Amino acid sequence: MTPQEKETLTAKVERFYKRRDRSTKMWSALYHGSLYLSAICSATAALILKLDYLKGSKYQSDLSAILAGAGAIIATLTAAGSFHRKWRVNRTSKSGLEQLRIDLSDPKTDAEKIRMRLKEMVQKHDEGIIGPDL
């Protein structure tokens, strides 16, 4: 591999890596945050209805219904948006790019093999994000 090829491939891998790193963090926050928020909303809704302290409150049932509804909507959006799959795909892509970074540090690395693996990773990533045809 020529120094120019190595520089070009390294820059491309780094660019993809930075994108996958940001995307992994974003999807992780959305996925895990929505799961926890949904559970918190649902549990709080039940707690509001059960607490004797709030019995007879003018807004007890309204607040509980709003929280229960919010929990259901958040859980539905998480599932329908495939947040879990997108987080996993980005994490897997990031891992593959980390491996390519290591391979690029070897002076005997074949540029053609790196390009082929990078193309395969990009295609696999796109297919993972799009999801299976129904």
Secondary structure, DSSP 8 states (H G I E B T S, - for coil): --HHHHHHHHHHHHHHHHHHHHHHHHHHHHHHHHHHHHHHHHHHHHHHHH-GGGTT-TTHHHHHHHHHHHHHHHHHHHHHTTHHHHHHHHHHHHHHHHHHHHHHTSTT--HHHHHHHHHHHHHHHHHHHH----
